[in-house]
Amino acid sequence: MQWNKYPEQGRKTEMISMTAQEAIRPHENESRKKILLKLFISNLYLSTFTFGGGYVIVTLMKKKFVDQYHWIDDQEMLDLVAIAQSCPGPIAVNGAIVVGYQLARVPGLIISVLATVIPPFTILSLISLCYTVFRSNPYVGWMLNGMQSGVAAVIAQVVLEMTQGLVKQRSWSSMVVLVIAFVASYVFNVNAALIILACAVLGLLTRKKGGAENK
């Protein structure tokens, strides 16, 4: 009865429902086993082909999790990096934990960590057996120098993309915190953990202040 009385309202409700369905992310329509398999393969691939670790893997994680699979968005990627950096342990493992748990809870967490740890464990074990053979080999040294240059370029790309994301949000408070954090790290050599903790406090205070003004 009410639907016939208010056809326009019914159409609006239907449109809102369709919009909500379109907003559902691809992984939400996939089976749990398929998600776990993708998590394992993705993290195994990232961990195997990432030289330099740390922030280098952030670029590859963004391309895989944000651009390819659309599991998380750009804002969540920034949050992931902040969480991974502020927690003890390698950023690659911490990032895998966050994404794995978000997508498939504890099973996703376990699968992601295993996939991230297996490649470096295997490769380092093999290298340790042969290290005495090639440690003084000049060709190996040249290869490592070239790879270090590539790592620097990849890290620069990560910084540029994430900074562009903050600029697009037009969050001036975030930009100010970004500049202060950079100066503290680059100029004054402040410990990274202290910088991230201070930024977390500033973000919390800014959020509270903004909420109070809105009220």
C-alpha positions in Angstrom: 0.0 0.0 0.0 2.7 2.5 1.0 4.7 1.6 -2.2 1.8 2.6 -4.4 1.2 5.8 -2.4 4.8 6.9 -2.6 6.2 5.6 -5.9 8.9 8.3 -6.0 10.1 7.4 -2.5 10.2 3.7 -3.6 12.3 4.5 -6.6 14.7 6.5 -4.4 15.0 3.6 -2.0 15.7 1.2 -4.9 18.4 3.5 -6.2 20.1 3.8 -2.8 20.0 0.0 -2.5 21.6 -0.3 -6.0 24.3 2.2 -5.0 25.1 0.3 -1.9 25.4 -3.0 -3.9 27.8 -1.3 -6.3 29.9 -0.1 -3.4 30.5 -3.7 -2.3 34.1 -4.6 -3.0 35.0 -7.5 -5.3 36.4 -9.7 -2.5 33.1 -9.6 -0.6 31.5 -11.7 -3.4 34.3 -14.2 -3.5 34.5 -17.4 -1.5 36.7 -17.7 1.6 39.0 -20.3 0.0 39.5 -18.1 -3.1 40.4 -15.1 -1.0 42.9 -17.2 1.1 44.5 -18.6 -2.1 44.8 -15.1 -3.6 46.3 -13.8 -0.3 48.9 -16.6 -0.2 49.9 -16.2 -3.9 50.0 -12.4 -3.7 52.1 -12.2 -0.5 54.4 -15.0 -1.7 54.9 -13.1 -5.0 55.6 -9.8 -3.2 58.0 -11.3 -0.7 59.9 -13.3 -3.4 60.5 -10.4 -5.8 61.0 -7.5 -3.4 64.6 -6.5 -2.9 65.4 -4.1 -0.2 62.3 -4.8 2.0 60.8 -2.1 4.1 59.2 0.7 2.1 60.0 -1.0 -1.2 57.3 -3.5 -0.7 54.7 -0.8 0.0 54.7 0.2 -3.7 54.1 -3.4 -4.7 51.4 -3.9 -2.1 49.6 -0.8 -3.3 49.7 -2.0 -6.9 48.5 -5.5 -5.9 46.0 -4.8 -3.1 44.7 -1.4 -4.2 45.0 -1.1 -8.0 44.6 -4.8 -9.0 42.3 -6.5 -6.5 40.7 -3.4 -5.0 40.8 -5.0 -1.6 41.6 -1.7 0.1 41.5 1.9 -1.0 44.2 4.6 -0.9 43.2 5.9 2.5 43.3 2.4 4.0 46.7 1.9 2.4 48.0 5.0 4.2 46.6 3.6 7.4 48.2 0.2 6.7 51.6 1.8 6.3 51.2 3.8 9.5 50.2 0.7 11.5 52.9 -1.5 9.9 55.6 1.1 10.6 54.6 1.9 14.2 54.5 -1.8 15.2 57.6 -3.9 16.0 58.9 -6.1 13.3 59.4 -5.9 9.5 57.0 -3.7 7.6 56.3 -6.4 5.1 55.1 -8.9 7.7 53.1 -6.2 9.6 51.4 -5.1 6.4 50.6 -8.7 5.5 49.1 -9.2 8.9 46.8 -6.1 8.6 45.5 -7.0 5.1 45.2 -10.7 5.8 43.2 -10.1 9.0 41.0 -7.5 7.4 40.0 -9.8 4.5 39.8 -13.2 6.2 40.4 -12.7 9.9 42.7 -15.2 11.7 43.1 -17.6 8.8 44.0 -14.7 6.4 46.5 -13.4 8.9 48.2 -16.8 9.2 48.2 -17.4 5.5 49.7 -14.0 4.8 52.4 -14.3 7.4 53.5 -17.7 6.1 53.5 -16.5 2.5 55.6 -13.5 3.5 58.1 -15.4 5.6 58.8 -18.5 3.3 60.7 -16.7 0.5 63.3 -14.8 2.5 63.8 -17.8 4.8 64.5 -20.1 1.9 66.6 -17.6 0.0 68.7 -16.6 3.0 69.3 -20.3 3.8 70.6 -20.9 0.3 72.7 -17.8 0.3 74.3 -18.6 3.7 75.5 -21.9 2.2 77.2 -20.2 -0.8 78.1 -16.8 0.8 81.8 -17.6 1.1 82.0 -18.4 -2.6 80.6 -15.1 -4.0 81.1 -12.6 -1.2 84.3 -11.2 -2.9 82.9 -11.6 -6.4 82.9 -8.1 -8.1 80.0 -9.0 -10.4 77.8 -9.6 -7.4 78.9 -6.3 -5.9 77.9 -4.5 -9.1 74.6 -6.2 -9.2 73.8 -5.2 -5.7 74.8 -1.5 -6.4 72.4 -1.5 -9.4 69.6 -3.0 -7.3 70.1 -0.4 -4.6 69.6 2.4 -7.2 66.3 0.7 -8.2 65.2 0.5 -4.6 65.8 4.2 -4.1 63.7 5.0 -7.2 60.8 2.7 -6.0 60.8 4.3 -2.5 60.7 7.8 -4.1 57.7 6.7 -6.1 55.9 5.5 -2.9 56.6 8.9 -1.2 55.3 10.8 -4.2 52.1 8.8 -4.6 51.2 9.0 -0.9 51.9 12.7 -0.8 49.7 13.2 -3.8 47.0 11.3 -1.9 47.2 13.7 1.0 47.1 16.7 -1.3 44.0 15.5 -3.1 42.2 15.1 0.3 43.0 18.8 1.0 43.8 18.0 4.6 46.0 20.9 5.5 46.6 19.6 9.0 47.9 16.3 7.5 50.2 18.3 5.3 51.6 20.3 8.2 52.2 17.1 10.1 53.9 15.6 7.0 56.3 18.5 6.8 57.1 18.5 10.5 57.7 14.8 10.5 60.0 15.1 7.5 62.1 17.8 9.1 62.3 15.9 12.4 63.5 12.8 10.6 65.8 14.3 7.9 67.2 17.3 9.7 67.2 16.3 13.4 67.5 12.5 13.0 64.6 11.8 15.4 63.8 8.1 15.9 61.1 7.0 13.4 59.1 5.3 16.2 58.9 8.6 18.2 57.9 10.5 15.1 55.0 8.1 14.3 53.8 8.2 17.9 53.9 12.0 18.0 52.0 12.1 14.6 49.4 9.7 16.1 48.8 12.0 19.0 48.6 15.0 16.7 46.1 13.3 14.5 44.0 12.3 17.6 44.0 15.9 18.9 43.2 17.3 15.5 40.3 14.9 15.1 38.9 15.8 18.6 39.2 19.5 17.9 37.4 19.1 14.5 34.6 17.0 16.2 34.1 19.6 18.9 33.8 22.4 16.3 31.2 20.5 14.3 29.1 20.1 17.5 
